[in-house]
């Protein structure tokens, strides 16, 4: 059971109703994470704006999903891991083996592997990575724009992981159990 109320779009009022209507219109569905975020329409709007802006960036959808999978695995967020494994397979067309590797922060593709490694290093060192980390990413073809976006995606994914670990919304995705899954203290 969710630790924050999941605001029902049918009964929402005010700003929460407006933002949830936007979610439904934009995504074609209203995931439970957005219903929980609607407790603060400001939080939900910030999430949607960052997510939407980054979707138009330099990183391809398949890479974005792999970054989200790796971060969710590292943070023990079953909701996000379930969502991004589903979207990675169904929307981005990532095969099962690549999704399995993404859970380990790896990829058979050297470019994608470099982006995943960069994200892991940024997370592990809170951004204070050694120059050699950037050199390895650049040697694999990663651009400066992509380096910047890796940091932004990491921030977005950590935000949603932490939010879901706290709020514990009902999982509306095919459920995946991870060895790091957070057990909420109810």
ABEGO torsion letter per residue (X at the ends): XBABBBBBAAABBEAAAAAAAAAAAAAGBBBAAAAAAAABAAAAAAAAAAAAAAAABABBAAAAAAAAAAAAAAAGBAAAAAAAAAAAAAAAGBBAAAAAAAAAGBBABAAAAAAAAAAAAAAAAGGBBBAAAAAAAAAAGBBAAAAAAAAAAAAAAAAAAAAAAAAGBBBABBBBBBAABBBBBX
